[in-house]
Amino acid sequence: MSASCVVYLPDYANGKSKNLKYLHKAGIKGVSSYRMDFTDERVLTTQSAYVPLKDYNGIHMSRLVDIIRELEGEPIEMDDSILELLASSHDTSNSYWDCAWESLHSTDDNQSLRISCRLEGVKRDKDVKWYITLAVPYASVCPCSHEMVKARGHGIPHMQRATARVTGLLNPQEDLSIAIGTAISKICNAVVLVPLPHMKRKDELAWCERAADTNLFVEDAAREVAKAIDNWFNDWVVVCEHEESIHQHNVVAVCRKGDELR
């Protein structure tokens, strides 16, 4: 068989066209892969990766997928080499990677709280920043209805399921497992009422009694969470959302430390 039998397939992505608009991000979103979380448990993650694009028609998406697949089974951590590999795969100095998953956080009463987590890495030239986002569920008794029912002497104040979503700028020198675990504990202590997967009647009564003393507007919750994590992250943003039980809309409050995170 002669060499002339070799057929080279065209690579449109590698082609160049005139007056191509610069793309700040091009890449992949929603790649599933198993990794080890901060509790050393195997978790299913959803990962995304992006690089900028200049001059060429497109990027080589499979290169980004290959980098993510190479890390199957590895601990989720602030690893600058991931960002370096993504950037070098397309001869650029910028890249973005994020990894989302759910973990079980152990509480003091031997219960487990399901937490949504997201680790994001951003590389701009030689500058690398890492961010963690934690979504902590909680509940709240509406202070307004509590006071009205108390004054009336009859009725039940309405409650709201809620989520405190905190995004923090991480110190790259700190242990990620300690950073996540400590931040979750601080948020839980701030909002007080967290859901429990298992309750006996005495546990339910104790929870309800605690609820009677924990009345938070969404504004109150955002302020309490912000105060709790203020010195833990270099920069942060807190978004609290209450799912209204007597309205068809939710209520939201946002508090942030600096101007970078929104």
C-alpha beads as a LAMMPS data file, in Angstrom:
LAMMPS data file: protein, C-alpha beads

262 atoms
261 bonds

1 atom types
1 bond types

-500.0 500.0 xlo xhi
-500.0 500.0 ylo yhi
-500.0 500.0 zlo zhi

Masses

1 110.0

Atoms # bond

1 1 1 0.000 0.000 0.000
2 1 1 1.432 3.335 -1.026
3 1 1 1.564 6.516 1.071
4 1 1 -0.935 8.101 -1.296
5 1 1 -3.672 6.048 0.403
6 1 1 -3.405 8.212 3.520
7 1 1 -6.271 10.713 3.601
8 1 1 -6.041 13.802 5.754
9 1 1 -9.395 15.052 6.975
10 1 1 -9.995 18.791 6.786
11 1 1 -9.822 20.760 10.033
12 1 1 -12.241 23.678 9.745
13 1 1 -11.544 24.878 13.299
14 1 1 -7.890 25.452 12.404
15 1 1 -8.782 27.668 9.485
16 1 1 -8.553 31.440 9.483
17 1 1 -10.959 33.983 8.109
18 1 1 -10.786 37.743 7.787
19 1 1 -12.289 40.086 10.353
20 1 1 -13.087 37.394 12.912
21 1 1 -14.607 38.778 16.102
22 1 1 -12.636 37.991 19.264
23 1 1 -14.395 35.475 21.508
24 1 1 -13.749 35.865 25.218
25 1 1 -14.871 32.308 25.945
26 1 1 -15.373 29.213 23.821
27 1 1 -15.471 25.729 25.235
28 1 1 -17.465 22.901 26.766
29 1 1 -20.212 22.843 29.381
30 1 1 -21.732 19.992 31.408
31 1 1 -19.104 17.227 31.144
32 1 1 -19.854 14.495 33.705
33 1 1 -16.947 12.948 35.591
34 1 1 -16.424 11.225 38.944
35 1 1 -14.070 12.963 41.389
36 1 1 -13.312 12.799 45.122
37 1 1 -14.871 15.575 47.224
38 1 1 -13.696 17.362 50.398
39 1 1 -15.052 14.495 52.557
40 1 1 -13.097 11.913 50.513
41 1 1 -16.306 10.604 48.967
42 1 1 -16.681 9.752 45.290
43 1 1 -19.096 12.224 43.717
44 1 1 -20.450 12.838 40.243
45 1 1 -19.328 16.249 39.033
46 1 1 -20.412 18.467 36.166
47 1 1 -17.467 20.339 34.679
48 1 1 -16.974 23.135 32.169
49 1 1 -13.866 24.533 30.499
50 1 1 -13.273 27.561 28.292
51 1 1 -10.479 29.375 26.480
52 1 1 -10.531 32.615 24.464
53 1 1 -10.394 32.496 20.670
54 1 1 -8.637 34.880 18.325
55 1 1 -7.901 34.608 14.570
56 1 1 -9.111 30.999 14.128
57 1 1 -12.556 29.691 13.116
58 1 1 -12.959 27.572 16.207
59 1 1 -11.273 25.755 19.077
60 1 1 -10.632 22.032 19.445
61 1 1 -13.284 21.055 21.976
62 1 1 -12.018 17.472 22.300
63 1 1 -8.746 18.734 23.789
64 1 1 -10.654 20.274 26.684
65 1 1 -12.676 17.092 27.214
66 1 1 -9.481 15.011 27.258
67 1 1 -8.016 17.184 30.046
68 1 1 -11.138 16.717 32.163
69 1 1 -11.236 12.966 31.523
70 1 1 -7.593 12.599 32.567
71 1 1 -8.588 13.808 36.052
72 1 1 -11.282 11.158 36.576
73 1 1 -11.168 9.907 40.173
74 1 1 -8.780 12.625 41.379
75 1 1 -9.555 14.886 44.382
76 1 1 -11.316 18.155 43.621
77 1 1 -8.761 20.823 44.476
78 1 1 -7.301 24.196 43.538
79 1 1 -4.936 22.847 40.909
80 1 1 -3.319 25.556 38.774
81 1 1 -2.034 22.888 36.381
82 1 1 -5.597 22.312 35.105
83 1 1 -5.780 25.920 33.995
84 1 1 -2.281 25.725 32.531
85 1 1 -3.197 22.638 30.498
86 1 1 -6.400 24.213 29.209
87 1 1 -4.578 27.392 28.170
88 1 1 -1.620 25.602 26.563
89 1 1 -3.941 23.312 24.609
90 1 1 -4.820 26.358 22.495
91 1 1 -1.648 28.448 22.775
92 1 1 -3.252 31.082 24.971
93 1 1 -2.533 32.496 28.421
94 1 1 -6.164 32.623 29.603
95 1 1 -8.533 29.846 30.663
96 1 1 -11.543 29.063 32.856
97 1 1 -12.621 25.827 34.558
98 1 1 -15.429 24.995 36.931
99 1 1 -16.540 21.857 38.726
100 1 1 -19.986 21.484 40.322
101 1 1 -21.125 18.695 42.625
102 1 1 -23.146 17.858 45.732
103 1 1 -21.627 16.728 49.033
104 1 1 -22.976 15.656 52.401
105 1 1 -21.833 17.851 55.279
106 1 1 -21.887 16.198 58.700
107 1 1 -23.520 18.264 61.446
108 1 1 -22.888 18.197 65.186
109 1 1 -25.952 16.001 65.830
110 1 1 -24.754 13.219 63.497
111 1 1 -27.023 14.324 60.668
112 1 1 -26.057 15.067 57.082
113 1 1 -26.852 18.199 55.108
114 1 1 -26.736 18.077 51.299
115 1 1 -24.716 21.011 49.971
116 1 1 -24.358 22.151 46.367
117 1 1 -20.747 23.143 45.669
118 1 1 -18.929 24.763 42.767
119 1 1 -15.182 25.356 42.431
120 1 1 -14.085 27.839 39.764
121 1 1 -10.589 28.616 38.516
122 1 1 -9.782 31.665 36.374
123 1 1 -6.432 32.255 34.678
124 1 1 -5.601 35.610 33.117
125 1 1 -1.991 35.636 31.965
126 1 1 0.008 34.864 35.133
127 1 1 -2.808 35.772 37.514
128 1 1 -4.828 32.815 38.859
129 1 1 -7.865 33.078 41.136
130 1 1 -9.998 30.381 42.739
131 1 1 -13.591 30.748 43.909
132 1 1 -15.912 28.454 45.837
133 1 1 -19.703 28.700 45.767
134 1 1 -21.740 26.934 48.451
135 1 1 -25.547 26.678 48.506
136 1 1 -26.740 25.948 52.044
137 1 1 -30.441 25.156 52.634
138 1 1 -32.270 26.510 55.660
139 1 1 -35.712 27.547 56.861
140 1 1 -37.135 30.751 58.286
141 1 1 -40.201 31.877 60.180
142 1 1 -41.513 35.178 58.797
143 1 1 -40.966 37.789 61.557
144 1 1 -43.924 39.867 60.381
145 1 1 -46.441 37.018 60.586
146 1 1 -44.905 35.866 63.874
147 1 1 -45.488 39.254 65.478
148 1 1 -49.036 39.569 64.108
149 1 1 -50.022 36.100 65.317
150 1 1 -48.449 36.799 68.699
151 1 1 -50.375 40.054 69.044
152 1 1 -53.631 38.411 67.920
153 1 1 -53.189 35.415 70.188
154 1 1 -54.272 32.999 67.468
155 1 1 -52.889 31.589 64.207
156 1 1 -49.709 30.043 62.877
157 1 1 -46.878 32.159 61.411
158 1 1 -45.872 31.043 57.947
159 1 1 -42.474 29.503 57.192
160 1 1 -40.214 29.656 54.169
161 1 1 -37.743 27.215 52.692
162 1 1 -34.595 29.118 51.876
163 1 1 -31.082 28.962 50.437
164 1 1 -27.974 30.917 51.334
165 1 1 -25.633 30.985 48.335
166 1 1 -22.131 32.207 49.165
167 1 1 -19.319 32.744 46.663
168 1 1 -15.897 33.402 48.151
169 1 1 -12.444 34.198 46.810
170 1 1 -10.121 31.505 48.151
171 1 1 -6.593 31.771 49.468
172 1 1 -4.660 29.373 47.173
173 1 1 -2.459 28.329 50.109
174 1 1 -5.292 26.998 52.265
175 1 1 -6.622 23.450 52.446
176 1 1 -9.796 23.311 50.341
177 1 1 -11.472 20.698 52.547
178 1 1 -10.970 22.881 55.637
179 1 1 -12.103 26.009 53.786
180 1 1 -15.335 24.373 52.588
181 1 1 -16.163 22.601 55.846
182 1 1 -15.544 25.694 57.957
183 1 1 -17.531 27.980 55.657
184 1 1 -20.537 25.609 55.687
185 1 1 -20.466 25.444 59.498
186 1 1 -20.331 29.248 59.740
187 1 1 -23.293 29.633 57.377
188 1 1 -25.338 26.994 59.238
189 1 1 -24.680 28.692 62.557
190 1 1 -25.766 32.018 61.072
191 1 1 -29.118 30.827 59.686
192 1 1 -29.751 28.409 62.610
193 1 1 -32.643 26.418 61.108
194 1 1 -31.289 23.777 58.723
195 1 1 -33.316 20.819 57.402
196 1 1 -32.682 17.407 58.933
197 1 1 -33.063 14.135 56.993
198 1 1 -34.090 12.136 60.076
199 1 1 -36.287 13.174 63.015
200 1 1 -38.042 11.484 65.901
201 1 1 -40.962 13.297 67.524
202 1 1 -38.769 14.807 70.247
203 1 1 -36.347 16.033 67.557
204 1 1 -39.184 17.615 65.604
205 1 1 -40.445 19.352 68.755
206 1 1 -36.960 20.691 69.518
207 1 1 -36.655 21.946 65.921
208 1 1 -40.042 23.703 66.132
209 1 1 -39.140 25.289 69.458
210 1 1 -35.917 26.581 67.928
211 1 1 -37.915 27.872 64.964
212 1 1 -40.118 29.895 67.320
213 1 1 -37.024 31.835 68.385
214 1 1 -35.565 32.179 64.883
215 1 1 -37.490 34.713 62.838
216 1 1 -35.567 36.028 59.851
217 1 1 -36.485 38.293 56.990
218 1 1 -34.381 37.496 53.944
219 1 1 -32.600 40.786 54.689
220 1 1 -31.766 39.553 58.205
221 1 1 -30.441 36.252 56.864
222 1 1 -28.166 37.922 54.302
223 1 1 -26.709 40.209 56.964
224 1 1 -26.123 37.343 59.414
225 1 1 -24.426 35.149 56.813
226 1 1 -22.281 38.067 55.609
227 1 1 -21.172 38.765 59.181
228 1 1 -20.315 35.092 59.708
229 1 1 -18.068 34.725 56.650
230 1 1 -16.693 38.271 56.462
231 1 1 -13.192 37.386 57.682
232 1 1 -13.082 33.938 56.118
233 1 1 -12.835 34.922 52.432
234 1 1 -10.689 37.613 50.812
235 1 1 -13.764 38.684 48.840
236 1 1 -17.310 37.353 48.870
237 1 1 -20.913 37.777 47.808
238 1 1 -23.927 36.458 49.718
239 1 1 -27.278 35.796 48.038
240 1 1 -30.140 34.654 50.265
241 1 1 -33.419 33.561 48.699
242 1 1 -36.632 32.679 50.561
243 1 1 -39.315 30.628 48.822
244 1 1 -42.488 32.409 49.852
245 1 1 -45.306 30.178 51.095
246 1 1 -48.061 32.805 50.805
247 1 1 -46.950 34.442 47.546
248 1 1 -46.102 33.150 44.067
249 1 1 -42.808 35.026 44.080
250 1 1 -39.604 34.577 46.073
251 1 1 -37.693 37.233 48.002
252 1 1 -33.960 37.857 47.650
253 1 1 -31.265 39.870 49.440
254 1 1 -27.669 40.362 48.276
255 1 1 -24.635 41.526 50.227
256 1 1 -21.051 41.689 48.979
257 1 1 -17.654 42.671 50.313
258 1 1 -16.011 44.117 47.201
259 1 1 -16.930 45.101 43.666
260 1 1 -15.546 42.104 41.737
261 1 1 -18.088 39.435 42.712
262 1 1 -21.733 39.959 41.765

Bonds

1 1 1 2
2 1 2 3
3 1 3 4
4 1 4 5
5 1 5 6
6 1 6 7
7 1 7 8
8 1 8 9
9 1 9 10
10 1 10 11
11 1 11 12
12 1 12 13
13 1 13 14
14 1 14 15
15 1 15 16
16 1 16 17
17 1 17 18
18 1 18 19
19 1 19 20
20 1 20 21
21 1 21 22
22 1 22 23
23 1 23 24
24 1 24 25
25 1 25 26
26 1 26 27
27 1 27 28
28 1 28 29
29 1 29 30
30 1 30 31
31 1 31 32
32 1 32 33
33 1 33 34
34 1 34 35
35 1 35 36
36 1 36 37
37 1 37 38
38 1 38 39
39 1 39 40
40 1 40 41
41 1 41 42
42 1 42 43
43 1 43 44
44 1 44 45
45 1 45 46
46 1 46 47
47 1 47 48
48 1 48 49
49 1 49 50
50 1 50 51
51 1 51 52
52 1 52 53
53 1 53 54
54 1 54 55
55 1 55 56
56 1 56 57
57 1 57 58
58 1 58 59
59 1 59 60
60 1 60 61
61 1 61 62
62 1 62 63
63 1 63 64
64 1 64 65
65 1 65 66
66 1 66 67
67 1 67 68
68 1 68 69
69 1 69 70
70 1 70 71
71 1 71 72
72 1 72 73
73 1 73 74
74 1 74 75
75 1 75 76
76 1 76 77
77 1 77 78
78 1 78 79
79 1 79 80
80 1 80 81
81 1 81 82
82 1 82 83
83 1 83 84
84 1 84 85
85 1 85 86
86 1 86 87
87 1 87 88
88 1 88 89
89 1 89 90
90 1 90 91
91 1 91 92
92 1 92 93
93 1 93 94
94 1 94 95
95 1 95 96
96 1 96 97
97 1 97 98
98 1 98 99
99 1 99 100
100 1 100 101
101 1 101 102
102 1 102 103
103 1 103 104
104 1 104 105
105 1 105 106
106 1 106 107
107 1 107 108
108 1 108 109
109 1 109 110
110 1 110 111
111 1 111 112
112 1 112 113
113 1 113 114
114 1 114 115
115 1 115 116
116 1 116 117
117 1 117 118
118 1 118 119
119 1 119 120
120 1 120 121
121 1 121 122
122 1 122 123
123 1 123 124
124 1 124 125
125 1 125 126
126 1 126 127
127 1 127 128
128 1 128 129
129 1 129 130
130 1 130 131
131 1 131 132
132 1 132 133
133 1 133 134
134 1 134 135
135 1 135 136
136 1 136 137
137 1 137 138
138 1 138 139
139 1 139 140
140 1 140 141
141 1 141 142
142 1 142 143
143 1 143 144
144 1 144 145
145 1 145 146
146 1 146 147
147 1 147 148
148 1 148 149
149 1 149 150
150 1 150 151
151 1 151 152
152 1 152 153
153 1 153 154
154 1 154 155
155 1 155 156
156 1 156 157
157 1 157 158
158 1 158 159
159 1 159 160
160 1 160 161
161 1 161 162
162 1 162 163
163 1 163 164
164 1 164 165
165 1 165 166
166 1 166 167
167 1 167 168
168 1 168 169
169 1 169 170
170 1 170 171
171 1 171 172
172 1 172 173
173 1 173 174
174 1 174 175
175 1 175 176
176 1 176 177
177 1 177 178
178 1 178 179
179 1 179 180
180 1 180 181
181 1 181 182
182 1 182 183
183 1 183 184
184 1 184 185
185 1 185 186
186 1 186 187
187 1 187 188
188 1 188 189
189 1 189 190
190 1 190 191
191 1 191 192
192 1 192 193
193 1 193 194
194 1 194 195
195 1 195 196
196 1 196 197
197 1 197 198
198 1 198 199
199 1 199 200
200 1 200 201
201 1 201 202
202 1 202 203
203 1 203 204
204 1 204 205
205 1 205 206
206 1 206 207
207 1 207 208
208 1 208 209
209 1 209 210
210 1 210 211
211 1 211 212
212 1 212 213
213 1 213 214
214 1 214 215
215 1 215 216
216 1 216 217
217 1 217 218
218 1 218 219
219 1 219 220
220 1 220 221
221 1 221 222
222 1 222 223
223 1 223 224
224 1 224 225
225 1 225 226
226 1 226 227
227 1 227 228
228 1 228 229
229 1 229 230
230 1 230 231
231 1 231 232
232 1 232 233
233 1 233 234
234 1 234 235
235 1 235 236
236 1 236 237
237 1 237 238
238 1 238 239
239 1 239 240
240 1 240 241
241 1 241 242
242 1 242 243
243 1 243 244
244 1 244 245
245 1 245 246
246 1 246 247
247 1 247 248
248 1 248 249
249 1 249 250
250 1 250 251
251 1 251 252
252 1 252 253
253 1 253 254
254 1 254 255
255 1 255 256
256 1 256 257
257 1 257 258
258 1 258 259
259 1 259 260
260 1 260 261
261 1 261 262
